[in-house]
Amino acid sequence: MIKPDPHLRQLLQDIDRSKARVWALTNAYRTHAQRVLGILGVEDQIEGLVYCDYSDPQFCCKPEPEFYHIAMRRAGLSDPGKCFFIDDSKTNVRAAINLGWGRCVHFCEQGLETVEGGQRKQISADGEEALQMEGAVVIGRLEELRTVWSDVFKTE
């Protein structure tokens, strides 16, 4: 069940907006994404939203390269090396890495279920499900972003 997440809110508030902008990229439709961000209590921490427009017959979604290109255009970015990306899907993280996105993180939360190759399984402590490839950092808690991306967080 989705509920307000004060820890996520604080994490987002602690990002120095002169160093990084926060956008949400989702395969959901806009109304669902806005509703979830609202329930989490972080909608005011997100500068922009890139979503799947299912009303468009030519819609695209992650991990299709065009989705990432749309995100960059909407954010006004031309250098993929300056893009930070976190996702719980290793397929989506791999796509960002392949497109040259510079700072990619695979969020692999232990204890939750994952579906890979049509098989449902629980994410284990050994990180077997985590993305093991050049260019990605694997984390199990969002709070770890403070270490992985320490240069974009405010310093006290």
C-alpha positions in Angstrom: 0.0 0.0 0.0 1.3 3.4 -0.9 1.4 6.0 1.9 3.1 9.2 2.7 6.9 8.8 3.0 8.5 11.5 5.1 12.0 9.9 4.6 11.7 10.1 0.8 10.4 13.6 1.1 13.4 14.6 3.3 15.8 12.8 0.9 14.4 14.9 -2.0 14.5 18.1 0.0 18.1 17.6 0.8 19.1 17.6 -2.9 20.9 20.9 -3.8 18.7 22.1 -6.7 21.6 24.2 -8.0 23.4 20.9 -8.6 20.7 18.6 -9.7 17.1 18.7 -10.9 14.6 16.0 -10.0 12.3 14.5 -12.6 10.2 11.4 -12.4 10.2 9.0 -15.3 7.5 6.4 -15.2 5.8 3.8 -17.4 2.5 4.7 -15.8 0.1 7.3 -17.2 0.2 10.9 -16.0 -2.8 10.7 -13.7 -1.6 7.6 -11.9 1.9 9.0 -11.5 0.6 12.3 -10.2 -1.7 10.5 -7.7 1.2 8.3 -6.4 3.5 11.3 -6.0 0.7 13.1 -4.2 0.1 10.2 -1.8 3.8 9.9 -1.1 3.8 13.6 -0.3 6.6 14.5 -2.8 4.8 16.0 -5.7 6.2 19.5 -4.9 9.7 18.0 -5.0 9.5 16.8 -8.6 10.3 19.4 -11.3 9.0 17.4 -14.2 7.2 14.2 -15.1 7.8 12.0 -18.1 5.2 9.3 -18.5 3.7 6.9 -21.0 1.0 8.6 -23.0 -1.2 5.6 -23.8 -3.5 7.8 -25.9 -0.8 8.3 -28.5 -0.7 5.3 -30.9 3.1 5.7 -31.1 3.7 5.9 -27.4 7.0 4.7 -25.9 8.1 3.7 -22.5 11.2 2.6 -20.6 13.5 0.9 -21.7 12.9 2.2 -25.2 15.7 4.7 -26.1 13.1 7.3 -27.4 11.6 7.5 -23.9 15.0 8.6 -22.5 15.5 11.0 -25.4 12.1 12.6 -24.6 13.0 13.0 -21.0 16.2 14.8 -21.9 14.4 17.1 -24.4 11.8 18.0 -21.8 14.4 18.7 -19.2 16.4 20.8 -21.7 19.5 18.5 -21.6 21.7 17.6 -24.5 24.5 15.8 -22.6 23.5 12.3 -21.4 26.6 12.1 -19.3 25.0 14.7 -17.0 21.9 12.6 -16.4 21.4 10.8 -13.1 19.1 7.8 -13.2 17.7 5.4 -10.6 15.2 2.6 -11.3 14.2 -0.7 -9.7 14.3 -2.4 -13.1 17.7 -3.6 -14.2 16.5 -3.5 -17.8 15.7 0.2 -17.5 19.0 0.9 -15.8 20.9 -1.0 -18.5 19.1 1.1 -21.2 20.2 4.3 -19.5 23.8 3.1 -19.3 23.7 2.1 -23.0 22.5 5.6 -23.9 25.4 7.2 -22.0 23.5 8.4 -19.0 26.3 9.2 -16.5 25.2 8.3 -13.0 23.0 5.2 -13.0 21.7 3.3 -9.9 19.8 0.0 -9.7 17.6 0.2 -6.6 17.2 -3.5 -5.6 15.3 -3.5 -2.3 15.8 -6.7 -0.4 12.6 -8.5 0.7 10.4 -7.3 -2.2 9.4 -9.5 -5.1 10.8 -9.1 -8.5 9.7 -10.6 -11.8 12.5 -11.4 -14.3 12.1 -13.7 -17.2 8.5 -14.4 -16.2 9.5 -15.9 -12.9 8.5 -14.3 -9.6 11.0 -14.4 -6.8 11.9 -12.5 -3.6 14.9 -10.3 -3.7 17.6 -11.9 -1.6 20.3 -10.6 0.6 23.1 -11.8 -1.8 21.9 -9.3 -4.4 21.6 -12.0 -7.1 18.9 -10.0 -8.8 20.9 -6.8 -8.7 22.4 -5.4 -11.9 26.0 -6.4 -12.2 27.4 -4.3 -15.0 29.8 -1.5 -15.6 28.4 1.9 -15.0 25.7 1.0 -12.4 25.8 1.2 -8.6 23.4 -1.1 -6.7 21.7 0.1 -3.6 19.2 -1.6 -1.3 17.9 1.6 0.4 17.2 5.0 -1.1 19.1 6.7 1.7 22.3 5.2 0.2 21.9 7.9 -2.5 23.4 10.3 0.0 26.7 8.4 -0.4 26.4 7.4 -4.1 25.5 10.9 -5.3 27.0 12.8 -2.3 28.1 15.7 -4.6 24.4 16.7 -5.2 23.2 16.7 -1.6 23.3 19.8 0.6 26.1 20.0 3.1 25.2 21.2 6.6 
